[in-house]
Amino acid sequence: MKRRICLVGTAVAVSSLAASGGLALAAGKPSTPKVKPVVLRCTLTLDTTPPAGQANVDQPPAAGKQYGPAHCARKGFGWGLEGDSFTVPDSGDNVGTYVLYLHEGSIVGRFDLAPNNDQTLTGDSFTNEAWLGTVRMLAGTGIYKGIKDKKGTGVMTCTSPDTVHLTCHEKIKVFLPATVTG
C-alpha cells in the first residue's frame, strides 16, 4: 500500500512539473521594454592652449589641447568642462579624443572634423574657420557608466574667428544608463 501511495505521489509531482514547464515554454522569454535613444545637444566653448614652452598658438595649429566650458541641455547633464587633444593629419581633418567632465561623472569619446569651406571670410580676418564632422561617446564614469551612442548619429559643428577660440555644437543620439534616466 505504501508503495502505491509513493507511486501516485510521484506521478502527481511529475505531471505538475511537466505542466508548469509547458506553461513556461508557452509563455516564451519575458519581454523587456525596448530602450530608445534620446537626443543629447551640447554646446562647447573651447580655447586652444599654446604648446609647452611657447607663448602663442601656431596659426593654424597642427596639434594641441583645448579646454573650456560645456553645457548639455538635458536633465542629468547640465554644465561642465571639456578637455580634448587633437591632431591635424595629412587629410586636413581635425581628429582627437575628449573627456567631458560633469558634476556626476565624466564621458569620453572621439571626434573627426573636416574643414567646412562654406565659412565666409571677413575683411577683419582671414583665419575664420569652420568644421563639420562626427562625434562619438565611448564610455562614462559615475552616473554615466554604461552610456553609449547610437552609432553614426553624432554630428558636430565648430566655428572659430581665429583658430584658437572655438564654439562647437554637437547633437548625438545616446542610450542613457538607468542612473541618468531614473
SEGU-15073 format. One record per residue: residue number from 0; x, y, z of N, C-alpha, C in turn; residue in three letters. Coordinates in Angstrom, 3 decimals. Example, Ala and Ser with C-alpha at 12.3 -4.5 7.8 and 13.67 -1.06 7.14 Angstrom:
# SEGU-15073
ATOM | nr | n_X | n_Y | n_Z | ca_X | ca_Y | ca_Z | c_X | c_Y | c_Z | rest
ATOM | 0 | 13.190 | -5.690 | 7.800 | 12.300 | -4.500 | 7.800 | 13.200 | -3.300 | 7.800 | ALA
ATOM | 1 | 12.850 | -2.250 | 7.080 | 13.670 | -1.060 | 7.140 | 12.900 | 0.030 | 7.870 | SER
END
This chain:
# SEGU-15073
ATOM | nr | n_X | n_Y | n_Z | ca_X | ca_Y | ca_Z | c_X | c_Y | c_Z | rest
ATOM | 0 | 0.812 | -1.182 | 0.000 | 0.000 | 0.000 | 0.000 | 0.866 | 1.260 | 0.000 | MET
ATOM | 1 | 1.953 | 1.262 | 0.808 | 2.828 | 2.417 | 0.860 | 3.460 | 2.651 | -0.510 | LYS
ATOM | 2 | 3.776 | 1.553 | -1.191 | 4.405 | 1.673 | -2.487 | 3.465 | 2.327 | -3.490 | ARG
ATOM | 3 | 2.158 | 2.011 | -3.455 | 1.178 | 2.600 | -4.359 | 1.021 | 4.096 | -4.076 | ARG
ATOM | 4 | 1.033 | 4.495 | -2.812 | 0.884 | 5.905 | -2.450 | 2.109 | 6.681 | -2.952 | ILE
ATOM | 5 | 3.296 | 6.106 | -2.791 | 4.512 | 6.758 | -3.271 | 4.474 | 6.899 | -4.783 | CYS
ATOM | 6 | 4.021 | 5.864 | -5.498 | 3.945 | 5.943 | -6.951 | 2.933 | 6.992 | -7.399 | LEU
ATOM | 7 | 1.803 | 7.061 | -6.725 | 0.780 | 8.061 | -7.061 | 1.334 | 9.459 | -6.764 | VAL
ATOM | 8 | 2.000 | 9.640 | -5.638 | 2.591 | 10.947 | -5.287 | 3.644 | 11.366 | -6.297 | GLY
ATOM | 9 | 4.468 | 10.414 | -6.729 | 5.498 | 10.715 | -7.714 | 4.864 | 11.091 | -9.043 | THR
ATOM | 10 | 3.842 | 10.383 | -9.454 | 3.160 | 10.670 | -10.713 | 2.531 | 12.056 | -10.684 | ALA
ATOM | 11 | 1.920 | 12.431 | -9.550 | 1.310 | 13.756 | -9.420 | 2.393 | 14.844 | -9.491 | VAL
ATOM | 12 | 3.513 | 14.611 | -8.809 | 4.591 | 15.598 | -8.803 | 5.171 | 15.770 | -10.200 | ALA
ATOM | 13 | 5.417 | 14.663 | -10.910 | 5.984 | 14.725 | -12.248 | 5.022 | 15.424 | -13.201 | VAL
ATOM | 14 | 3.728 | 15.127 | -13.112 | 2.775 | 15.753 | -14.027 | 2.634 | 17.245 | -13.755 | SER
ATOM | 15 | 2.706 | 17.667 | -12.483 | 2.591 | 19.096 | -12.203 | 3.850 | 19.837 | -12.658 | SER
ATOM | 16 | 5.032 | 19.202 | -12.533 | 6.258 | 19.824 | -13.039 | 6.224 | 19.942 | -14.558 | LEU
ATOM | 17 | 5.738 | 18.904 | -15.220 | 5.653 | 18.930 | -16.674 | 4.679 | 20.007 | -17.124 | ALA
ATOM | 18 | 3.581 | 20.162 | -16.422 | 2.591 | 21.180 | -16.782 | 3.162 | 22.581 | -16.587 | ALA
ATOM | 19 | 3.864 | 22.798 | -15.472 | 4.422 | 24.136 | -15.237 | 5.542 | 24.428 | -16.226 | SER
ATOM | 20 | 6.329 | 23.425 | -16.587 | 7.368 | 23.611 | -17.594 | 6.762 | 23.937 | -18.941 | GLY
ATOM | 21 | 5.676 | 23.280 | -19.283 | 4.988 | 23.563 | -20.542 | 4.438 | 24.976 | -20.563 | GLY
ATOM | 22 | 3.895 | 25.435 | -19.434 | 3.384 | 26.807 | -19.363 | 4.520 | 27.816 | -19.515 | LEU
ATOM | 23 | 5.648 | 27.507 | -18.910 | 6.790 | 28.415 | -19.019 | 7.269 | 28.500 | -20.459 | ALA
ATOM | 24 | 7.314 | 27.369 | -21.158 | 7.725 | 27.378 | -22.553 | 6.711 | 28.100 | -23.413 | LEU
ATOM | 25 | 5.431 | 27.930 | -23.107 | 4.390 | 28.594 | -23.873 | 4.456 | 30.109 | -23.681 | ALA
ATOM | 26 | 4.856 | 30.522 | -22.512 | 4.934 | 31.958 | -22.235 | 6.083 | 32.600 | -22.996 | ALA
ATOM | 27 | 7.134 | 31.833 | -23.339 | 8.270 | 32.384 | -24.058 | 9.174 | 33.173 | -23.136 | GLY
ATOM | 28 | 10.084 | 33.894 | -23.757 | 11.009 | 34.714 | -22.982 | 10.270 | 35.942 | -22.455 | LYS
ATOM | 29 | 10.635 | 36.382 | -21.262 | 9.993 | 37.598 | -20.770 | 10.369 | 38.782 | -21.663 | PRO
ATOM | 30 | 9.398 | 39.601 | -21.980 | 9.681 | 40.730 | -22.846 | 10.267 | 41.872 | -22.029 | SER
ATOM | 31 | 11.315 | 42.464 | -22.561 | 11.916 | 43.617 | -21.907 | 11.585 | 44.832 | -22.749 | THR
ATOM | 32 | 11.291 | 45.936 | -22.098 | 10.956 | 47.121 | -22.881 | 12.154 | 47.554 | -23.727 | PRO
ATOM | 33 | 11.895 | 47.922 | -24.956 | 12.960 | 48.343 | -25.858 | 13.393 | 49.755 | -25.466 | LYS
ATOM | 34 | 14.695 | 49.904 | -25.243 | 15.247 | 51.193 | -24.848 | 15.442 | 52.031 | -26.105 | VAL
ATOM | 35 | 14.913 | 53.244 | -26.082 | 15.051 | 54.135 | -27.223 | 16.129 | 55.170 | -26.917 | LYS
ATOM | 36 | 16.902 | 55.529 | -27.931 | 17.917 | 56.564 | -27.696 | 17.252 | 57.931 | -27.541 | PRO
ATOM | 37 | 17.921 | 58.809 | -26.818 | 17.455 | 60.186 | -26.671 | 18.478 | 61.103 | -27.334 | VAL
ATOM | 38 | 18.028 | 62.267 | -27.762 | 18.916 | 63.222 | -28.406 | 19.563 | 64.092 | -27.331 | VAL
ATOM | 39 | 20.873 | 64.165 | -27.380 | 21.642 | 64.995 | -26.459 | 22.293 | 66.103 | -27.274 | LEU
ATOM | 40 | 22.055 | 67.345 | -26.855 | 22.643 | 68.510 | -27.525 | 23.572 | 69.217 | -26.541 | ARG
ATOM | 41 | 24.795 | 69.460 | -26.971 | 25.770 | 70.130 | -26.119 | 26.416 | 71.284 | -26.876 | CYS
ATOM | 42 | 26.757 | 72.335 | -26.135 | 27.483 | 73.478 | -26.673 | 28.800 | 73.590 | -25.921 | THR
ATOM | 43 | 29.880 | 73.759 | -26.663 | 31.224 | 73.838 | -26.090 | 31.866 | 75.158 | -26.492 | LEU
ATOM | 44 | 32.585 | 75.760 | -25.579 | 33.376 | 76.956 | -25.864 | 34.807 | 76.624 | -25.495 | THR
ATOM | 45 | 35.619 | 76.300 | -26.507 | 36.959 | 75.772 | -26.273 | 38.042 | 76.768 | -26.666 | LEU
ATOM | 46 | 39.124 | 76.765 | -25.903 | 40.309 | 77.564 | -26.214 | 41.492 | 76.622 | -26.395 | ASP
ATOM | 47 | 42.267 | 76.842 | -27.452 | 43.462 | 76.047 | -27.709 | 44.599 | 76.598 | -26.858 | THR
ATOM | 48 | 45.295 | 75.702 | -26.166 | 46.405 | 76.136 | -25.314 | 47.708 | 76.141 | -26.118 | THR
ATOM | 49 | 48.593 | 77.069 | -25.809 | 49.895 | 77.086 | -26.500 | 50.706 | 75.834 | -26.148 | PRO
ATOM | 50 | 51.533 | 75.365 | -27.076 | 52.402 | 74.225 | -26.768 | 53.361 | 74.570 | -25.626 | PRO
ATOM | 51 | 53.865 | 73.559 | -24.965 | 54.800 | 73.757 | -23.848 | 55.997 | 74.586 | -24.294 | ALA
ATOM | 52 | 56.355 | 75.592 | -23.495 | 57.498 | 76.439 | -23.778 | 57.241 | 77.497 | -24.827 | GLY
ATOM | 53 | 55.982 | 77.682 | -25.209 | 55.643 | 78.652 | -26.245 | 54.559 | 79.573 | -25.702 | GLN
ATOM | 54 | 54.614 | 80.853 | -26.051 | 53.647 | 81.827 | -25.531 | 52.413 | 81.977 | -26.412 | ALA
ATOM | 55 | 52.438 | 81.416 | -27.616 | 51.296 | 81.574 | -28.513 | 50.978 | 80.252 | -29.214 | ASN
ATOM | 56 | 49.819 | 80.235 | -29.851 | 49.365 | 79.062 | -30.599 | 49.717 | 79.270 | -32.064 | VAL
ATOM | 57 | 50.337 | 78.268 | -32.691 | 50.640 | 78.342 | -34.119 | 49.347 | 78.519 | -34.906 | ASP
ATOM | 58 | 49.417 | 79.248 | -36.029 | 48.235 | 79.505 | -36.851 | 48.346 | 78.804 | -38.188 | GLN
ATOM | 59 | 47.450 | 77.951 | -38.552 | 46.537 | 77.215 | -37.674 | 47.311 | 76.108 | -36.959 | PRO
ATOM | 60 | 46.847 | 75.697 | -35.790 | 47.568 | 74.665 | -35.044 | 47.478 | 73.296 | -35.729 | PRO
ATOM | 61 | 48.589 | 72.565 | -35.736 | 48.625 | 71.230 | -36.331 | 48.324 | 70.144 | -35.304 | ALA
ATOM | 62 | 48.375 | 70.515 | -34.030 | 48.071 | 69.594 | -32.932 | 47.929 | 70.440 | -31.676 | ALA
ATOM | 63 | 47.318 | 69.868 | -30.674 | 47.215 | 70.620 | -29.425 | 46.168 | 70.093 | -28.481 | GLY
ATOM | 64 | 45.906 | 70.926 | -27.494 | 44.902 | 70.615 | -26.481 | 43.966 | 71.803 | -26.371 | LYS
ATOM | 65 | 42.699 | 71.501 | -26.080 | 41.695 | 72.542 | -25.927 | 40.911 | 72.279 | -24.649 | GLN
ATOM | 66 | 40.496 | 73.361 | -23.994 | 39.706 | 73.261 | -22.766 | 38.649 | 74.348 | -22.776 | TYR
ATOM | 67 | 37.557 | 74.085 | -22.065 | 36.557 | 75.122 | -21.919 | 35.255 | 74.600 | -21.365 | GLY
ATOM | 68 | 34.342 | 75.534 | -21.054 | 33.046 | 75.149 | -20.501 | 32.185 | 74.420 | -21.529 | PRO
ATOM | 69 | 31.352 | 73.539 | -21.007 | 30.426 | 72.771 | -21.838 | 29.057 | 72.793 | -21.177 | ALA
ATOM | 70 | 28.026 | 72.795 | -21.997 | 26.662 | 72.739 | -21.473 | 25.840 | 71.788 | -22.327 | HIS
ATOM | 71 | 25.264 | 70.782 | -21.677 | 24.378 | 69.832 | -22.349 | 22.976 | 70.052 | -21.788 | CYS
ATOM | 72 | 22.090 | 70.505 | -22.659 | 20.746 | 70.903 | -22.238 | 19.829 | 69.688 | -22.096 | ALA
ATOM | 73 | 20.077 | 68.892 | -21.082 | 19.232 | 67.730 | -20.794 | 19.369 | 67.426 | -19.314 | ARG
ATOM | 74 | 18.237 | 67.047 | -18.706 | 18.243 | 66.703 | -17.284 | 19.273 | 65.604 | -17.034 | LYS
ATOM | 75 | 20.071 | 65.780 | -15.983 | 21.102 | 64.809 | -15.646 | 22.474 | 65.166 | -16.198 | GLY
ATOM | 76 | 22.551 | 66.244 | -16.988 | 23.828 | 66.644 | -17.574 | 24.195 | 68.053 | -17.107 | PHE
ATOM | 77 | 23.720 | 69.087 | -17.786 | 23.968 | 70.462 | -17.370 | 25.346 | 70.969 | -17.743 | GLY
ATOM | 78 | 25.933 | 71.770 | -16.821 | 27.216 | 72.431 | -17.068 | 28.385 | 71.548 | -16.653 | TRP
ATOM | 79 | 29.494 | 71.720 | -17.366 | 30.715 | 71.007 | -17.039 | 31.897 | 71.613 | -17.750 | GLY
ATOM | 80 | 32.930 | 70.827 | -17.907 | 34.167 | 71.260 | -18.549 | 34.601 | 70.166 | -19.512 | LEU
ATOM | 81 | 35.055 | 70.574 | -20.695 | 35.562 | 69.590 | -21.644 | 37.023 | 69.872 | -21.933 | GLU
ATOM | 82 | 37.800 | 68.816 | -22.048 | 39.192 | 68.892 | -22.460 | 39.397 | 67.916 | -23.604 | GLY
ATOM | 83 | 40.146 | 68.330 | -24.618 | 40.415 | 67.412 | -25.719 | 41.859 | 67.532 | -26.172 | ASP
ATOM | 84 | 42.268 | 66.550 | -26.923 | 43.586 | 66.501 | -27.527 | 43.356 | 66.196 | -29.002 | SER
ATOM | 85 | 43.962 | 66.992 | -29.902 | 43.688 | 66.817 | -31.328 | 44.968 | 66.868 | -32.151 | PHE
ATOM | 86 | 44.877 | 66.336 | -33.359 | 45.930 | 66.454 | -34.367 | 45.259 | 66.743 | -35.708 | THR
ATOM | 87 | 46.027 | 67.273 | -36.623 | 45.546 | 67.509 | -37.983 | 46.462 | 66.719 | -38.916 | VAL
ATOM | 88 | 46.054 | 65.489 | -39.285 | 46.886 | 64.676 | -40.183 | 46.845 | 65.222 | -41.614 | PRO
ATOM | 89 | 47.511 | 64.530 | -42.533 | 47.578 | 64.964 | -43.934 | 46.208 | 65.141 | -44.577 | ASP
ATOM | 90 | 45.182 | 64.449 | -44.051 | 43.836 | 64.567 | -44.608 | 43.274 | 65.973 | -44.409 | SER
ATOM | 91 | 43.824 | 66.725 | -43.438 | 43.318 | 68.061 | -43.147 | 42.218 | 68.063 | -42.104 | GLY
ATOM | 92 | 41.725 | 66.871 | -41.734 | 40.695 | 66.776 | -40.693 | 41.298 | 67.099 | -39.334 | ASP
ATOM | 93 | 40.472 | 67.487 | -38.417 | 40.855 | 67.717 | -37.032 | 40.326 | 66.506 | -36.264 | ASN
ATOM | 94 | 41.203 | 65.595 | -35.839 | 40.784 | 64.365 | -35.176 | 41.344 | 64.321 | -33.765 | VAL
ATOM | 95 | 40.562 | 63.742 | -32.854 | 41.055 | 63.662 | -31.490 | 40.110 | 62.961 | -30.547 | GLY
ATOM | 96 | 40.480 | 63.026 | -29.284 | 39.683 | 62.427 | -28.213 | 39.340 | 63.509 | -27.199 | THR
ATOM | 97 | 38.265 | 63.286 | -26.450 | 37.840 | 64.270 | -25.459 | 37.373 | 63.596 | -24.185 | TYR
ATOM | 98 | 37.348 | 64.384 | -23.108 | 36.724 | 63.981 | -21.852 | 35.807 | 65.129 | -21.445 | VAL
ATOM | 99 | 34.545 | 64.811 | -21.231 | 33.547 | 65.775 | -20.771 | 33.338 | 65.523 | -19.284 | LEU
ATOM | 100 | 33.762 | 66.475 | -18.465 | 33.641 | 66.353 | -17.016 | 32.365 | 67.045 | -16.567 | TYR
ATOM | 101 | 31.459 | 66.290 | -15.958 | 30.206 | 66.830 | -15.445 | 30.142 | 66.595 | -13.938 | LEU
ATOM | 102 | 29.151 | 67.170 | -13.296 | 29.042 | 67.101 | -11.837 | 28.974 | 65.658 | -11.317 | HIS
ATOM | 103 | 28.290 | 64.780 | -12.032 | 28.050 | 63.414 | -11.549 | 28.924 | 62.349 | -12.206 | GLU
ATOM | 104 | 29.934 | 62.758 | -12.996 | 30.805 | 61.792 | -13.654 | 31.392 | 62.386 | -14.916 | GLY
ATOM | 105 | 31.969 | 61.536 | -15.746 | 32.590 | 62.015 | -16.981 | 32.232 | 61.098 | -18.146 | SER
ATOM | 106 | 32.411 | 61.637 | -19.345 | 32.139 | 60.896 | -20.574 | 33.352 | 61.071 | -21.481 | ILE
ATOM | 107 | 33.814 | 59.971 | -22.074 | 34.939 | 60.040 | -23.003 | 34.462 | 59.687 | -24.400 | VAL
ATOM | 108 | 35.142 | 60.251 | -25.386 | 34.758 | 59.972 | -26.764 | 35.819 | 60.439 | -27.738 | GLY
ATOM | 109 | 35.439 | 60.477 | -29.002 | 36.363 | 60.910 | -30.048 | 35.591 | 61.704 | -31.105 | ARG
ATOM | 110 | 36.337 | 62.471 | -31.884 | 35.720 | 63.280 | -32.932 | 36.600 | 63.286 | -34.174 | PHE
ATOM | 111 | 35.980 | 63.591 | -35.306 | 36.662 | 63.719 | -36.589 | 35.960 | 64.849 | -37.340 | ASP
ATOM | 112 | 36.626 | 65.993 | -37.435 | 36.028 | 67.182 | -38.037 | 36.773 | 67.561 | -39.307 | LEU
ATOM | 113 | 36.043 | 67.747 | -40.387 | 36.634 | 68.172 | -41.657 | 36.426 | 69.675 | -41.822 | ALA
ATOM | 114 | 37.375 | 70.366 | -42.437 | 37.185 | 71.788 | -42.693 | 35.931 | 72.001 | -43.538 | PRO
ATOM | 115 | 35.141 | 72.987 | -43.153 | 33.917 | 73.317 | -43.881 | 34.202 | 74.596 | -44.651 | ASN
ATOM | 116 | 34.399 | 74.484 | -45.935 | 34.785 | 75.631 | -46.751 | 33.646 | 76.600 | -47.036 | ASN
ATOM | 117 | 32.476 | 76.346 | -46.455 | 31.349 | 77.253 | -46.651 | 31.463 | 78.496 | -45.772 | ASP
ATOM | 118 | 32.440 | 78.527 | -44.876 | 32.612 | 79.658 | -43.958 | 32.996 | 80.903 | -44.755 | GLN
ATOM | 119 | 32.268 | 81.981 | -44.540 | 32.553 | 83.242 | -45.225 | 33.668 | 83.980 | -44.499 | THR
ATOM | 120 | 34.684 | 84.371 | -45.229 | 35.776 | 85.138 | -44.639 | 35.353 | 86.598 | -44.529 | LEU
ATOM | 121 | 35.834 | 87.256 | -43.501 | 35.524 | 88.666 | -43.315 | 36.754 | 89.487 | -43.646 | THR
ATOM | 122 | 36.569 | 90.784 | -43.789 | 37.679 | 91.677 | -44.062 | 38.594 | 91.843 | -42.861 | GLY
ATOM | 123 | 38.099 | 91.490 | -41.674 | 38.877 | 91.634 | -40.447 | 39.896 | 90.518 | -40.260 | ASP
ATOM | 124 | 39.582 | 89.339 | -40.782 | 40.464 | 88.216 | -40.507 | 40.336 | 87.154 | -41.587 | SER
ATOM | 125 | 41.461 | 86.613 | -41.980 | 41.452 | 85.513 | -42.938 | 41.633 | 84.172 | -42.233 | PHE
ATOM | 126 | 41.552 | 84.178 | -40.913 | 41.720 | 82.930 | -40.172 | 40.401 | 82.370 | -39.669 | THR
ATOM | 127 | 39.274 | 82.935 | -40.109 | 37.989 | 82.339 | -39.754 | 37.966 | 80.917 | -40.285 | ASN
ATOM | 128 | 37.510 | 79.995 | -39.440 | 37.410 | 78.616 | -39.893 | 36.151 | 77.989 | -39.355 | GLU
ATOM | 129 | 35.714 | 76.944 | -40.040 | 34.563 | 76.166 | -39.596 | 34.853 | 74.703 | -39.904 | ALA
ATOM | 130 | 34.291 | 73.838 | -39.083 | 34.476 | 72.404 | -39.257 | 33.128 | 71.707 | -39.111 | TRP
ATOM | 131 | 33.000 | 70.590 | -39.788 | 31.796 | 69.764 | -39.710 | 32.253 | 68.318 | -39.660 | LEU
ATOM | 132 | 31.682 | 67.530 | -38.748 | 32.110 | 66.141 | -38.678 | 31.309 | 65.306 | -37.710 | GLY
ATOM | 133 | 31.955 | 64.258 | -37.228 | 31.285 | 63.281 | -36.382 | 31.856 | 63.302 | -34.972 | THR
ATOM | 134 | 31.023 | 62.882 | -34.021 | 31.429 | 62.764 | -32.625 | 30.863 | 61.451 | -32.099 | VAL
ATOM | 135 | 31.621 | 60.795 | -31.232 | 31.205 | 59.529 | -30.618 | 31.347 | 59.629 | -29.110 | ARG
ATOM | 136 | 30.456 | 58.977 | -28.386 | 30.571 | 58.805 | -26.935 | 30.911 | 57.342 | -26.717 | MET
ATOM | 137 | 32.056 | 57.076 | -26.090 | 32.546 | 55.712 | -25.984 | 32.343 | 55.082 | -24.615 | LEU
ATOM | 138 | 32.410 | 55.877 | -23.546 | 32.280 | 55.318 | -22.198 | 32.010 | 56.447 | -21.213 | ALA
ATOM | 139 | 31.616 | 56.055 | -20.022 | 31.361 | 57.045 | -18.989 | 31.724 | 56.523 | -17.611 | GLY
ATOM | 140 | 31.819 | 57.464 | -16.671 | 32.059 | 57.118 | -15.275 | 30.944 | 57.735 | -14.439 | THR
ATOM | 141 | 30.894 | 57.369 | -13.171 | 29.850 | 57.902 | -12.296 | 28.475 | 57.467 | -12.784 | GLY
ATOM | 142 | 27.518 | 58.386 | -12.775 | 26.168 | 58.016 | -13.216 | 26.095 | 57.787 | -14.720 | ILE
ATOM | 143 | 27.151 | 58.144 | -15.459 | 27.160 | 57.943 | -16.909 | 27.791 | 56.611 | -17.319 | TYR
ATOM | 144 | 28.142 | 55.793 | -16.334 | 28.706 | 54.482 | -16.644 | 27.652 | 53.683 | -17.410 | LYS
ATOM | 145 | 28.015 | 53.208 | -18.580 | 27.093 | 52.463 | -19.422 | 26.489 | 53.298 | -20.542 | GLY
ATOM | 146 | 26.779 | 54.613 | -20.582 | 26.254 | 55.435 | -21.673 | 26.892 | 54.987 | -22.976 | ILE
ATOM | 147 | 26.121 | 54.981 | -24.028 | 26.679 | 54.685 | -25.351 | 25.850 | 55.399 | -26.392 | LYS
ATOM | 148 | 26.514 | 55.713 | -27.486 | 25.794 | 56.418 | -28.537 | 25.205 | 55.438 | -29.532 | ASP
ATOM | 149 | 24.220 | 55.934 | -30.253 | 23.683 | 55.166 | -31.371 | 24.641 | 55.441 | -32.523 | LYS
ATOM | 150 | 25.390 | 54.443 | -32.896 | 26.474 | 54.606 | -33.863 | 26.004 | 55.347 | -35.113 | LYS
ATOM | 151 | 26.827 | 56.312 | -35.518 | 26.551 | 57.051 | -36.742 | 25.614 | 58.227 | -36.576 | GLY
ATOM | 152 | 25.264 | 58.590 | -35.340 | 24.297 | 59.677 | -35.156 | 24.908 | 60.965 | -34.641 | THR
ATOM | 153 | 26.167 | 60.953 | -34.254 | 26.772 | 62.142 | -33.667 | 27.289 | 63.112 | -34.713 | GLY
ATOM | 154 | 26.761 | 64.340 | -34.675 | 27.177 | 65.384 | -35.603 | 27.725 | 66.550 | -34.782 | VAL
ATOM | 155 | 28.847 | 67.111 | -35.241 | 29.465 | 68.226 | -34.530 | 29.858 | 69.307 | -35.528 | MET
ATOM | 156 | 29.554 | 70.556 | -35.181 | 29.980 | 71.697 | -35.982 | 30.750 | 72.647 | -35.082 | THR
ATOM | 157 | 31.800 | 73.233 | -35.608 | 32.598 | 74.200 | -34.852 | 32.914 | 75.392 | -35.739 | CYS
ATOM | 158 | 32.962 | 76.554 | -35.125 | 33.384 | 77.762 | -35.824 | 34.419 | 78.472 | -34.963 | THR
ATOM | 159 | 35.284 | 79.249 | -35.627 | 36.323 | 79.981 | -34.913 | 36.671 | 81.250 | -35.681 | SER
ATOM | 160 | 36.783 | 82.374 | -34.976 | 37.207 | 83.599 | -35.648 | 38.728 | 83.659 | -35.840 | PRO
ATOM | 161 | 39.481 | 82.773 | -35.144 | 40.937 | 82.876 | -35.164 | 41.674 | 81.543 | -35.042 | ASP
ATOM | 162 | 41.013 | 80.423 | -35.142 | 41.520 | 79.047 | -34.996 | 42.038 | 78.741 | -33.596 | THR
ATOM | 163 | 41.831 | 79.619 | -32.645 | 42.243 | 79.387 | -31.263 | 41.030 | 79.273 | -30.346 | VAL
ATOM | 164 | 40.025 | 80.107 | -30.570 | 38.798 | 80.115 | -29.768 | 37.681 | 79.506 | -30.607 | HIS
ATOM | 165 | 37.131 | 78.396 | -30.140 | 36.117 | 77.681 | -30.905 | 34.786 | 77.642 | -30.163 | LEU
ATOM | 166 | 33.722 | 77.676 | -30.924 | 32.381 | 77.409 | -30.412 | 31.872 | 76.203 | -31.184 | THR
ATOM | 167 | 31.521 | 75.160 | -30.451 | 31.095 | 73.913 | -31.090 | 29.713 | 73.519 | -30.593 | CYS
ATOM | 168 | 28.962 | 72.904 | -31.475 | 27.638 | 72.368 | -31.150 | 27.627 | 70.904 | -31.573 | HIS
ATOM | 169 | 27.186 | 70.052 | -30.672 | 27.080 | 68.644 | -31.024 | 25.675 | 68.136 | -30.733 | GLU
ATOM | 170 | 25.258 | 67.212 | -31.577 | 23.947 | 66.573 | -31.447 | 24.186 | 65.093 | -31.670 | LYS
ATOM | 171 | 23.749 | 64.289 | -30.686 | 24.034 | 62.858 | -30.761 | 22.910 | 62.086 | -30.086 | ILE
ATOM | 172 | 22.550 | 60.950 | -30.653 | 21.556 | 60.073 | -30.020 | 22.307 | 59.122 | -29.101 | LYS
ATOM | 173 | 21.872 | 59.055 | -27.835 | 22.544 | 58.211 | -26.853 | 21.542 | 57.328 | -26.117 | VAL
ATOM | 174 | 22.051 | 56.188 | -25.683 | 21.313 | 55.308 | -24.797 | 21.791 | 55.629 | -23.386 | PHE
ATOM | 175 | 20.905 | 56.124 | -22.559 | 21.275 | 56.553 | -21.205 | 21.181 | 55.401 | -20.216 | LEU
ATOM | 176 | 22.127 | 55.319 | -19.273 | 22.009 | 54.326 | -18.210 | 20.850 | 54.710 | -17.285 | PRO
ATOM | 177 | 20.332 | 53.735 | -16.554 | 19.190 | 53.969 | -15.660 | 19.505 | 55.028 | -14.606 | ALA
ATOM | 178 | 20.772 | 55.173 | -14.242 | 21.141 | 56.151 | -13.211 | 20.894 | 57.582 | -13.672 | THR
ATOM | 179 | 20.889 | 57.820 | -14.978 | 20.627 | 59.153 | -15.508 | 19.137 | 59.344 | -15.726 | VAL
ATOM | 180 | 18.457 | 58.311 | -16.213 | 17.044 | 58.441 | -16.545 | 16.143 | 58.295 | -15.340 | THR
ATOM | 181 | 16.570 | 57.609 | -14.298 | 15.666 | 57.368 | -13.186 | 16.190 | 57.942 | -11.965 | GLY
END
